[in-house]
Amino acid sequence: METWQELLRKKSIASLEALAARFGPEHAGGAEIERLRQAVDNFEFRISPAMVDLIQSPGDPIWRQYVPTLQELDIRDGIVDSLNEDADSPVPNITHRYPDRALFLVSPVCASYCRFCTRRRKVGDPEKIPMSQLESAFQYLEEHKEIRDVIMSGGDPLLLSDRRVDDICRRLRSIPHLEVLRIGSRVPCHLPERITPELCEILKRYHPLYINTHFNHPDELTRAAVQALGRLADAGIPLGCQTVLLKGVNDDAEVMKELMQRLLAARVRPYYIYMCDQVAGAEHFRTSIEKGLEIIKALRGWTSGLAVPHFVIDAPGGGGKIPLLPEYVVKITDKEVVLRNYAGKLYRYKPAKPVRKKIPALEPVLVG
């Protein structure tokens, strides 16, 4: 039986030639293949075996997420470091933006490379996410006692070896003020074979530990993916999902509702739907904000509240995640709050009346 490493190495598509051999040269750049190579040179290219098998036809929602396109070269208002992470990086591999938590990049590689990746400026390049400089990151986390929550990301942390995952988690757990460890990973989707019983045994030693997965389309919840998620859940790991709203992939209310419902059935709590970041090379994935609000309106009230994530924009320039909600409050007065429910009907809520304290009557006092 092949190991997950062998499976990833032997059966992935990682070149335009391999893409042409599988789907035809007309779908791998055709006459413009040399121009398309520029997109591959700009950002790493690999489609994991599980995602290759899910592609039903060129241009479908799975294809669009992973196959390079000439549109990546058409940069208008895209920003290389759209979230300004590097400006908030005090030492290599750490971004410290929020008061009590920090992002820790622990791996430069992914099983599949998403063409809409926020960190495409550095993911896939070991020199830009240097594994040799983790010590300065550990020291920073040790020195900053205000940090109670660390999010391991990359790249994908779960593509590290079991030994490396164990070493990093152990070192983090040795820091007394770190209360919560989190891992961001698409491995349950991209390479479910990686979620082995051995890995789960390692991870369960370091609770409280959370994993945020990343699924963008219902088809990605294959039987193998659901089983991998089950192994993690059985290890006591709370699972969330961070989905990105992508044009031509999931910008449809019914598709998104099915995804959220199937995630919940797989023991994964939908956490965020992100507007696609304003990152250079991924502008063709961006939809309108109105589309995102339309999707949230189609979820809230029409399916379980557990299946309704936060819809957010990660603000360009490093402003952090800003939630967006459809307008449910119609009017607020001293007498009532007028509300619109999920079905569009209006309801009135009476605010609490201020309690007036009674002033006790003064008793007459005789003088003299």
Secondary structure, 3 states (H helix, E strand, C coil): CCCHHHHHHHHCECCHHHHHHHHCHHHCCHHHHHHHHHHHHHCCCCECHHHHHHCCCCCCHHHHHHCCCHHHHCCCCCECCCCCCHHHCCCCCEECCCCCEEEEEEECCCCCCCCCCCCCCCCCCCCCCCHHHHHHHHHHHHHCCCCCEEEEEECCHHHCCHHHHHHHHHHHHCCCCCCEEEEECCHHHHCHHHCCHHHHHHHHHHCCEEEEECCCCHHHCCHHHHHHHHHHHHCCCCEEEEEEECCCCCCCHHHHHHHHHHHHHCCCEEEEEEECCCECCCHHHCCCHHHHHHHHHHHECCECHHHCCEEEEEECCCCEEEEECCCCEEEECCCCEEEECCCCCEEEECCCCCCCCCCCCCCCCCCC
